[in-house]
Amino acid sequence: MADSSFDIVSKVDHQEAENALNQARKEVEQRYDFKGTGASIAWSGEQVLITASSEERAKAVLDVFQSKLIKRGISLKSLDSGEPFASGKEFRIVSSLKDGISSENAKKIGKIIRDEGPKGVKSQIQGDELRVQSKSRDDLQAVIALLKGSDLDIDLQFVNYR
């Protein structure tokens, strides 16, 4: 019998992120406490640019965007936000969505699987994802439970389980 396997990936549904940003933009445009503050949120290439007249307003817009991402099922672990910085008379926050598993994080995940996972489970780095193989499907389930319980700073999805 061939080995069973699954892939560990970290992907963001860009359509859902786009919808979350549009909802946040509409809320910022309509909310009374944002009127006249120059608050806005928009895509700037691959990044999200938040602008407002004060640091607190910029953080409030970021908070609105984060709540919309959560409602759309996107983990905040995949959102990388910088600190507010002054740009002329306005404050800006630049955020980006993290896609893929960096080689550093892939090595960390592989080490967790080797050290704490069941014996006979092999992990292999393939670009920005990891393939985990084992003869036993129960061992693969144990690895998934182990990784869900571990405190990693990236959002993981488990795909191609066969």
Solvent accessible surface area in square Angstrom, and as a share of the most:
residue,aa,sasa,rsa
1,M,206,0.92
2,A,87,0.67
3,D,49,0.25
4,S,6,0.04
5,S,11,0.07
6,F,1,0.00
7,D,1,0.01
8,I,0,0.00
9,V,7,0.04
10,S,6,0.04
11,K,111,0.47
12,V,13,0.07
13,D,83,0.43
14,H,92,0.41
15,Q,113,0.50
16,E,47,0.21
17,A,0,0.00
18,E,62,0.28
19,N,40,0.21
20,A,0,0.00
21,L,5,0.02
22,N,47,0.24
23,Q,71,0.31
24,A,0,0.00
25,R,81,0.29
26,K,110,0.47
27,E,48,0.22
28,V,6,0.03
29,E,102,0.46
30,Q,136,0.60
31,R,82,0.30
32,Y,195,0.74
33,D,59,0.31
34,F,8,0.03
35,K,119,0.50
36,G,89,0.85
37,T,26,0.15
38,G,58,0.56
39,A,18,0.14
40,S,52,0.34
41,I,2,0.01
42,A,49,0.38
43,W,78,0.27
44,S,58,0.37
45,G,71,0.68
46,E,144,0.65
47,Q,81,0.36
48,V,0,0.00
49,L,45,0.22
50,I,0,0.00
51,T,15,0.09
52,A,1,0.01
53,S,61,0.39
54,S,36,0.23
55,E,62,0.28
56,E,124,0.56
57,R,71,0.26
58,A,0,0.00
59,K,97,0.41
60,A,27,0.21
61,V,0,0.00
62,L,23,0.12
63,D,90,0.47
64,V,11,0.06
65,F,0,0.00
66,Q,46,0.20
67,S,48,0.31
68,K,27,0.11
69,L,0,0.00
70,I,104,0.53
71,K,155,0.66
72,R,81,0.30
73,G,69,0.66
74,I,14,0.07
75,S,36,0.23
76,L,69,0.34
77,K,91,0.38
78,S,4,0.02
79,L,17,0.09
80,D,75,0.39
81,S,42,0.27
82,G,38,0.37
83,E,137,0.62
84,P,22,0.14
85,F,95,0.39
86,A,68,0.52
87,S,39,0.25
88,G,80,0.77
89,K,199,0.84
90,E,55,0.24
91,F,57,0.24
92,R,74,0.27
93,I,1,0.00
94,V,48,0.28
95,S,1,0.01
96,S,31,0.20
97,L,23,0.12
98,K,76,0.32
99,D,76,0.39
100,G,14,0.13
101,I,5,0.02
102,S,60,0.38
103,S,72,0.47
104,E,123,0.55
105,N,21,0.11
106,A,1,0.01
107,K,131,0.55
108,K,90,0.38
109,I,0,0.00
110,G,6,0.06
111,K,110,0.47
112,I,29,0.15
113,I,3,0.01
114,R,159,0.58
115,D,87,0.45
116,E,116,0.52
117,G,10,0.10
118,P,41,0.26
119,K,173,0.73
120,G,60,0.57
121,V,18,0.10
122,K,113,0.48
123,S,36,0.23
124,Q,100,0.44
125,I,80,0.41
126,Q,69,0.31
127,G,71,0.68
128,D,71,0.37
129,E,42,0.19
130,L,1,0.00
131,R,57,0.21
132,V,0,0.00
133,Q,57,0.25
134,S,2,0.01
135,K,146,0.62
136,S,41,0.27
137,R,121,0.44
138,D,114,0.59
139,D,37,0.19
140,L,0,0.00
141,Q,98,0.44
142,A,45,0.35
143,V,0,0.00
144,I,25,0.13
145,A,64,0.50
146,L,44,0.22
147,L,4,0.02
148,K,145,0.61
149,G,70,0.67
150,S,31,0.20
151,D,141,0.73
152,L,14,0.07
153,D,90,0.46
154,I,13,0.07
155,D,34,0.17
156,L,30,0.15
157,Q,55,0.24
158,F,48,0.20
159,V,59,0.34
160,N,76,0.39
161,Y,79,0.30
162,R,143,0.52
